[in-house]
Amino acid sequence: MSDIKQSKPLRIAIAGLGAIGKSIATTLARGSVPGVVLTAVSAKNQDRAQVFAHTLAHPVKVLSIGELEKEADLVIECAPAALLPEIVEPFLKAQKQVIVLSVGALLFHPELIEMAKKEGGIIHVPTGALIGLDAMIAAAEGKIHTVRMITRKPPNGLAGAPHLVENNISIEGLTEPKLVFTGNARDAAKGFPANLNVVVALALSGVGPENTLLEIWADPTVVRNTHSIVVDSDAAKFTMTMENIPSENPKTGRIVAQSVIALLRKMQSNFRVGT
């Protein structure tokens, strides 16, 4: 893809340096995306963040969350879902851009979407681990009848989820698949905030969180995070299955970081493929 000619590069900040944040930071610091420059990062443990920052291909500032907005045009949120408002509000109020990975948190903070509309900021939700999001967005221009999704994850990828803790559901020592949740996307986002950004992105692009139905299985027979989706609409009926290789964080697929890089590349390009 050809690249947009800009007098100034797009300055990027990253909030959160878990497996995904580090991967994105390393890629951007290498200059892999033309027209984009990493300027600052933030993390809960600033000492560790400083150590990591020294490994990058060029120097970046290590700052608190509240200091990021002055240093960047766009922030990539890679942090725990509870920090989403604190990270994105300053950028939206300044009419800047944000990339949100804790998509489930948007369901419980609709004021952020309203803030973007009112102030003129932009919220980007990358495709992440969801195959077929373009098809879903296109189908939503017509009538979508049903959306169902089945997620299977290795048990350690679901460990500690609030739904499991609150309902005293044990997934230790499993030798066969165990159904641990059935319901809609809104309830799934609440019960599995670190796991189910996929289904929330699906819901936001289609029939909404109440009408997007989901099963979650803790499955010791799989080594990849697997999502199977069936969509029936007036334009098409389609089935999607994706097996994502976990990152260093077993709750998150490796492809999520690559999706963010692809989004930034698309934003900077004169030739854009996909809806």
VEXKEVO-356329 format. One record per residue (C-alpha): x, y, z. Coordinates in steps of 0.001 Angstrom, whole numbers, padded with zeros to 6 digits, always signed. Each point is the difference from the previous one (the first is absolute). Layout:
# VEXKEVO-356329
XYZ...
# end
This chain:
# VEXKEVO-356329
+000000+000000+000000+001223+003507-000770+000411+002399+002859-001612+003375+000633+002468+002848-000222-000051+001970+003243+002055+002923+001179-000129-001336+003551-000042-003620+001146-002899-001359+002059+001260-000059+003600-000991-003154+001906-000214-000696+003726-000585-003441+001499-001777-000450+003334+000800-003411+001427+003081-002140-000539-001255-003539+000266+000701-002489-002773-002063+001942-002559+001276+003458+000924+003625-001120-000113-000454-001656-003378-001582+003114-001496+002636+002276+001531+002860-002099-001343-001470-000021-003512-000714+003734-000080+003389+000932+001445+001650-001871-002882-001742+002363-002409-002033-002817-001548-002972+002289-000752+000895+002980-002197-001349+003324+001228-000342-001233+003591+002345+000633+002933-000187-001401+003531+000554+002852+002456-001114-001219+003442-001074-003009+002039-001663-000466+003364-000259-002963+002339-000929-000759+003604+003584-000886+000849+002027+002916-001319+003337-001511+000987-000667-003039-002181-001299+002299-002718+003275+001928+000070+001962-003229-000353-002163-001042-002948+000226+003437-001623+003798-000303-000082-000373-003106-002199-001887+001895-002726+001588+001098-003253-000344+003693+000892-000572+001871+003295-003574+000534+001216-001319+001745+003093-001354-002054+002905-002858+001994+001493-003074-000244+002180-003341-000492-001736-000930+003622+000587+003121+001250-001783-000486-001925-003253-002410+002339-001795+002499+002857-000322+002516-002319-001664-002177-001740-002610-002727+000334-002601-001326-003517+000639+000093-002337+002988-000162-003786-000222-001760-001406+003081+001555-003346+000999-000802+000179+003697-002460-001629+002432-003586+000859-000951-000566+002027+003178+002507+002615-001207-001715+000665-003334-001690+003330+000918+003146+001392+001632+002021-000822-003113-002298+001154-002791-001910+002979+001425+002883+002520-000278+000536-000943-003652-003685+000192-000907-000377+003383+001712+002984+001234-002026-001667-001209-003245+002643-002669-000427-000176-003727-000790-000007-003149+002113+000343-003686-000822-001899-002103+002548+000907-003614+000698-002162-000373+003143-003044+000106-002259-002255-001617+002596+000467+003003+002285-001665+002235-002604-003313-001734+000753+000195+001272+003566+001321+003443-000911-002323+001225-002785+000838+003539+001080+003366-000421-001741-001709-000540-003348-002204+003029+000664+003085+002013+000953+001643-000888-003306-003107+001169-001878-000264+003213+002008+003667+000995+000070+001038-001268-003422+002421-002704+001104+000124-003411-001675-000179-003474+001576+001458-002834-002088-000798-003639+000797+002434-002256-001888-001097-003315-001463+002210-001826+002484-000673-003718+000234-003263+000175-001964-000071-001363-003515-002787+001292-002253-000639+003345+001709-000257+001669-003420-002731-002445-001014-001861+000690+003238+000154+003763-000516-001307-000411-003559-002810-002334+001134-001075+002581+002591-000892+002372-002838-002890-002414-000607-001819-002294+002438+001905-002391+002253-002214-002767+001361+002292-001844+002427+003599+000021+001230+001395-002883+002049+003566-000566+001158+001764-002880+001727+003354+000702+001654+002365-002732+001157+003098+000884+001989+002624-001979+001896-001041+000119+003672+002971+002164+001031-001245+002644-002447-003193+000360+002052+001503-000279+003466-001121+002686+002434-002918+001275-002095-002611+001712+002230-002806-002243-001301+001890-003103+001078+000884+001423+003403-003476+001358+000763-001707-003240-001015+002597-002280+001611+000747-001707-003317+003199-002051+000132+002022-000599-003146+003033-001561+001661+001077-003451-001114-002496-000260-002844+000369-003036-002263-002910+000835-002317-001727+003202-001200-002196+001793+002533-002722+002541-000839+000581+002932+002357-002275+002687-001469-003035+000419-002219-001656+003363-000535+000393+003249-001918+002995+002181-000788-000746+002585+002699-000002-002615+002762+003094-001634-001490+001891+003300+000017-000852+000451+003671+000896-003551+000988+003135-000368-002139+001443+003535-000397+003468-001223-001029-001220-002625-002441-002985+001005-002091+000867+003163-001915-000620-002094-003117-003715-000476+000643-000463+003649+000983+001570+001166-003279-002337-002435-001761-002985+001400+001893+000867+003652-000587+000343-000612-003729-003244-001962-000261-003193-000511+002034+001200+001356+003347+001176-001638+003227-003413-001263+001157-000705-001877-003239+003469-001467-000561-000052-003416+001670+003003-001877+001304+001268-003231+001524+003376-000175+001745+001788-003307+000537+003070-000708+002100+001557-002618-002230+003184-001884+000925+000045-001617-003455+000825+003290-001791+003249+001947+000049-001348+003031-001865-002766+002472+000776-002749-001150-002377-003030+002033-001079-002783-001391-002190-002669+002430-001186-003200-000548-001990-001791+003014-001462-003348-000109-001821-001072+003158-001829-002131+001076-002943+003170+000399-002082+001916-003153+000921+000413-002819+002458+003609-000535+000958+002021-002052+002436+003406+001022+001326+002511-001945+002051+003290+001410+001207+002712-001629+002109+002239+002637+001553+003427-000770+001395+000171+001481+003525+002526+002734+000711+002184-000076+003111-003262+000823+001752-002183-003115-000517-003157+002137+000170+000929+001866-003189+000797-001129-003531+003262+000936-001695-001916+001334-003001-001432+002869+002083+003292+001929-000086+000334-000637-003722-003541+001297-000505+000913+003314+001631+003056+000349-002226-002140-000795-003061-002539+002650+001049+002705+002656+000381+001450-000957-003372-003459+000275-001599-000587+003398+001606+003220+001273-001595-000579-001500-003435-001437+001402-003242-001169-003503-001018-002313-001696+002506-001361-003499-000433-002986-001082+002092-003203+001616+001228
# end
